[in-house]
Amino acid sequence: MDRNPSPPPPGRDQEEEEVAGGDCIGSTVYSKHWLFGVLSGLIQIVSPENTKSNSDDEEQQTELDEEMENEICRVWDMSMDEDVALFLQEFNAPDIFMGVLAKSKCPRLREICVGILGNMACFQEICVSISSDKNLGQVLLHCLYDSDPPTLLETSRLLLTCLSQAEVASVWVERIREHSAIYDSICFIMSSSTNVDLLVKVGEVVDKLFDLDEKLMLEWVRNGATQPLDQPQEESEEQPVFRLVPCILEAAKQVRSENPEWLDVYMHILQLLTTVDDGIQAIVHCPDTGKDIWNLLFDLVCHEFCQSDDPPIILQEQKTVLASVFSVLSAIYASQTEQEYLKIEKVDLPLIDSLIRVLQNMEQCQKKPENSTESNTGETKKTDLTQDDFHLKILKDILCEFLSNIFQALTKETVAQGVKEGQLSKQKCSSAFQNLLPFYSPVVEDFIKILHEVDKALADDLEKSFPSLKVQT
């Protein structure tokens, strides 16, 4: 679980006085009396009397007193301690925070209250309690309609924490399914926000939702699909209809502009979409979206990730995002080959070059453990390597399937161009064959036949290196 940035550090004098009186919370040095005071102050802020007296003072309702902000920020920081979180739970603090969220118009106060609940939810017992409170659940989901990015960020963090708890995940999935407006709110954030931290966190929520519930993913993919693509909206007073895939694309572009390494979550969302037919259709049939997604992913693998001047070990950092990117490219390639942007002479050779480069780096990474004889942390290293091997195997399977599909589509002219320009050199063909054989033998054999017509000497050399490929004439 991740946590909020640490708020201002607490002052110690009053705290030490309270502790001296035996007023500490659990095994901590935090004072019960002081915490009661802060929570009582929160209750006063949203009390009916206070709300009425300030009804004509909009600024006072939206601004938080500096002293109160400092104190509630201390509670925010303290709430990462399990003893404090449990004490807040016993004191019915979630109900107080629910009252604040339901009544307060102060963005900073709302952000802090959701942030404290997010910290508390990191502990399973409290997460179950928060999740079982239907009213609190409704209030928290309504926070997704907020216009304040920090509040949205903390709300997304809280939701992700709850969705990551197997015991309560289904409760939140059902609540989100029942609130159809959440789809619009999330799409609006993805399509319009420039706050990359928020985009990444919202992406993680969407990714988790889709991973947990394919039915919900299908519902969201189909949302807006019934509206005619050329329907004018200028004269309509209704809200615009969001389509999921274009919104994901906009978020991915924004995230990439700040740091491509953070793209992992959006690439995985697209990969999940390609596991269902409706998802693939939503990608390739949206006007311009299929082309834009293809261009983005094509550029990532050809010019961004795992480049020729990168050390091979970079693959360990990029293996999961590369698996998602190549998986989506492969799905688009296989389902929409008649599109102009997928014309063989335009994309096949650069893709072959990228695919083989990643496979070559993978070979280097897998050689690394064999050269290491250190045994100080043998058990830990064995576990790590097993995980690495698992993710690298997934990536290799995706790469080989995609490469075989491209090889099947190669024409004599394209092969000749690849031999001339170096994408199909002996070294690169050998690397490809080592990975494609024996599972894709028919594909490699057909390629060798074409290569015989283009460069017989190269074909003969490759056949000597791979005797099983002798083309029967």
N, C-alpha and C positions, 0 to 999 in steps of 0.2 A: 504494500500500500504506500502511496506517496502522501506527503503532508504539506500543509501550508508553510510559506516562508515564516521564519521566526519573528513574532512581533517584538516590540521594545522590551528589553530586559527589566525585570521587576526591581523595585527598590527593596533594601533589606531591613531597614530599621524596624518598621512596624511589624514585618514578618517575624523577626527574631523575638520581639516582645510577645507576640501571640504564641509562638512555639514554647517560650519559657513558661507559659501558663498551661501547657499540656493541651493546646488547641489544634494540634496538627492533624492533617487528613491522612489516615493510614500510616504508611511508613515514610511519608514525605515530610517536608518542612513547611508545607503550605497551611495557612490558617483557615479553619472552618468559619470562624467569626467574620473574617475579612470577606470570604467568598459569599457568605450569607448577605453581607452588606451590598456587594456588587449585584447579586441577583435581585435583591429587594429594589435596588435602584432601577434595574431593568423593568421590573413590574410597574414601578411608578411612571416610567416613560410612556408606557402604553395603557395606563389606567384611564378609564372613561373621563375622570375629572380633568386629567392632564390633556387628554385629546381635545376636550371641549374648549379648554382655556386657550389652546393654541390653534384653534381651528381657523383663525384669521391670519395666522402668521406662518405662511408657507415655508419661509426660509428656516424658521426655527424647527419645523417638522422635518426638514430634509438635512439639517446639519446636526452633527453629534458634538456634544460638549467635550472639550479636549481632555479633561480629567476623566470623564466617563469612558472615553475612547481608550485612554491608556490602561484603565483598570480592566475593561472588558477584553482588551488585547492580552493582558496578563492571563486572564482566564483561558483565552484561545491557546496560548502557549502551554499553560498548565494541563490542558485537557488531553495532551498526548500521553500523560502519565495515567496508567490504568487505575490507580487508586483514586485519583482526582475524577476520572471519567465515571467510575462507579459511584462516587459520592454525588456527582452531579445528577446521575441517574436516580439515585435514592431521594434526592431533594426535588425530583420532578422538574429538573431544569429543561428537558425537552419540551414540556408543556409551556414553560415561560418563553422559550425561543419560538415556539409555534405562535404564541400570542404576539410577539414582536413582529414576526414575518407576516402575520395576518393584518396587523394594524399600522406598523411603522412605514413611513415614506422615506426614511433615511437610508440611502444606498449603503453607506459604510457600516451602519448598524446591522443591516440585513446580511451583508457579506460576512461579518464577523460571526453572527449567530449560526449561519449555515456552515461556516468554517469550523466552529466548535462541534457542531453535530457531526461533521465529517470526521473530525478527529476521534470523537467518541465511538463512531461506527466502526473504527478499526478494530475494536474489541468485539468478539463474536456475540457474547451475551447481550451487550448493549445494542449491537446491530440487529439482533433478532427482536429485541424490545421495540426499537425505533420502527422497524419494518412492520411490526404487527399493529401499530397504531394507525388505523385507517385515516383519521383526520389529519395527523401529522404528515402522512404520505401524500394526501391531497395538497396540503399547503406547500410541501417541498416541490412537488411536480409543478405547481403554479409558479414557482420561482424560475422555471425555464422560460416563462413568458416575460421575464424581467428585461429591462433595457440596459442594465448596468453590467458591463463585462466582468468585473471582479465577482459579483454575485453569481453570475452565470458560471464562471469558472469553479467557484466553490460548490455550487449545486451539482455540476457535472462530476466533480471529484467525489462528492458524497454518493451520487448514483452509481458511479463506477465501483466504489467500495462495497456497496450493497449488492450489486450485480455479481461481484466476485465471491460472495458468500453463498455457497451451494444451498444452504438451508433456507435462504430467503430470496434467492434470485428470481424464482418463478413468480413470486408475489409482485415484484417490481415490473417484470415483463408484462404481466396481465394488467397492471395499473396503467402502464404506458400504452398498451394496446387499446384500453378503454378511453384514453384521452387522445383523440385523433388530432387535436390542435398541437400536440407535442411534435408531431411530424413536421408541421409547418414551421414551428419555432426552430427546430434543429436545422431544417433546410435553409431557413432565413439566415441563421448564424453561419452555416457553411458557405453560403453564397455571397455574404456581404461583409463579414467580419474581417478586419485586418489584424486582429489580436491573435498571434500565432499560438501563444500558450493556450488560449481558449479553443482555437481550432483543433489543436492536437488532443486536448482533453475531451472535447465533444466527439472527435473521431474515435477515441478509445471507447466512449460509451456506445456509439453506433456499432463499432466492431464487436464489442462484447454482446450487445443485443442480438446481432445477426448470428453470432457464433452459438448463442444459447437457443435461438428460436427461428428456425427457417421459415415458419409460417408468417411471423411478423416481418421478416425480410421480404417475403413475397408480397405482402400487403403494401409495404412501403414502396417497393419497386413499381407496383401497379397504380399507386396513387398518382393522379394527374394524367395517367395514360389514356383515359377515355376522352380527354379534351382534344378536339381537332388541332393539329399542329399549326394550321394557318388561321386559327380563330382570332379575330381582332379583339383587343382588350381595352382599346382607348376609351370607348364609350361605356365600358362596364364599370360599375361601382364595386363589384365583388373583388375580393382579395385575389392576387395572382395565384395561379396554380403552380406549385413547385413540382419539379420533376427531380427525383433523387440523384440520378447519375450526373446531370449538369452541375448540381450543387456540390457533389463530391469532387468533381473536376475543378471547380473554382477554389475550393478549400485546398486541394492538393497544389494548385499553382501558387497560392498565397504562401503555403508552408514552404514550398520549394524555394521561393524567392528569398527566404530568410535562412533556411538551412535544409538542404536536400536530405540530410541524415534523418530528419524527423518525418520523412514521408512514409515510413514503414507502415503506420497504422492505416493510412488511406489506400496504400497499395494492397494491403490485406483485405480491406473492405471490398475493393474491386475484385480481388481474387475470390472472395466468398460469393459475390454476385455471379461470377462465371460458373459456379457449381450448379446453377439452375438455369433452365432454358429461358425463362422470362428475364433473368438478369443479363444474359448474353444479348438477348434481343433489345433490352433497354439501352445497352451500350452501343450496339452497332446500328440501331435503327433511329436513334435520336438525331435530328438534323445537326450535322457538323460535330456532334459530341463524339461519335465514334472516331472520326478523323482527328479531333483534338486530343482525345485520350491516346490514340495510337501515336501521334506525333510527340506527346509528352513522354510516354514510356520509351519510345524508340530513341529519343534524345538522351534519356537517362542511361540506357544501356550502351549507347554508342559513344557518348561524350562525357558522362558523369561518373558512373559507377565502374569500379574494377577496370581502370584504364591501363594501357601498356606501360605507362611510367609509374604506376602504383606498385608497391611491393606485393608479392603474392598473398602475404598474410592478411592484407586488407579484406580478403574474401571472408575471413572469420567475422569481421564486423558487419559485412554487407550481405551475408548469405540469406538472411530471412527476407530482406527487402528485395533482393535479386530473385528469389524464388517466386515472390508474389508478382513482380514486374514481368518476368518471363512467362509465368503462367497465364497472365492476362493477355499478353501479346500473342501467345500461342493460341488462346481461345478465339481472339479476334481474327487471327490469320486463318484459322481453320473454318470459321463460320462466315466469312465475308470476303472471300478471295476475289470477287469481281470488282471490288472498290478500287478506284484509281490510285489511292494512296498505298495500296498493297501490290501494285504492279511489280512483277518479279525483278525486272532490271533495276528498280529503284530501291528495294529494301532487302533482297535476299543476300547479296554479298556483304553489306555492312552487318547484317544480323549474323551471318555465318562467322564473320570475323570476331564479333563480340562473344558469340556462344563458345567458339573454340578457345578464345582467350580465357574465359571463365573456367572452362574445363582444364586448361593447362595450369592455371593458378590452383585449382583444386588438387591436381596431382602433386604440386609442390607442397601444399598444406598437409596433405595426407602422408607425405614422406617425413615431415618434421618430427612427429612423435617417435619414429623408429630411431632417430639419431640421438634422442635424449635418453640418458641412462640414469638421471637423477631419481632417487627413490625416497627422498625425505617425506614427501606427501603423496606417496604412491596411490593410496586409496582415493584421495580427492582427485588426483590427476586422472585416474582411470574413469571416474564418474564424469568428469568434464569432457574427456575425449569421447566417451560414449555418446554424450549429448551432441558434441560437435559432429561426430560421425552420422548421427541420426539426421541432423539438419542438412549436412552436406549431401547425404544420400537422397533426401527429398529434392534438393536443388539439382543434383545430377540427373535424377529421373525426369524432371521437368525439362532440363536442357536437352537431354537425348531425344525425348519425344518431339520437341520443337525442331531440333536439328534434322531429325529424320523426315519430318513433314516438309521442311524447306528443300532437303535433298530430292524428295520426290517431285517437287515442282520445278527443278532446275532444267533449263533448256540448254541445248548445245552452245548457243551464243553466250548465255550467261556463264557457263562453265569456262568457255574460252576467255571471257573477260576476267573471271576470277583467277585463272592460271596466270594470265598476263599481269594483273595488278597485285598478285601475291596473296589474295584471300584463300586461294586453293593451292598453296605451295605444297611440296612434299611433306614438310614438317607439320603443317596444319592439317593436311589430309590424314596423316598418320595419327595425330592426336584425336581427330574425329573418329577414325576407324577403331582405335583402341577402346573408345567409350561406347560406340554404337554396336560393336560386335560382342557376342553373337546374336543378340536379341533382334537387331535390325539388319540381319544379313541380306535379305532380298533388296532392301533399299540401297545398301552399299554396293551390291552387285550391279544394280541398274545404273548407279552413278559411274562405276568403273567402265561399263559399256560405253557411256557417253564420253568418258575421259579418253578411251581408246581412240575415238574419232578426233579428239581435239589435240591430245599430246600422248602419243603411243609410248614414248620413252618413260614419261611420268607414270602412266598406267602400269607399265611393266615393272617399274621399280616398286610400286606399291604392292603389286601382286607377289613379288619376291618377299616383301616384308610380311605379307599376310597371305600365306599359301592357300588358305581356305577360300580365297576370293578368285581363284583361277576361273575366268569367264569361259564357259563352255560354248564352242562355236560349232 
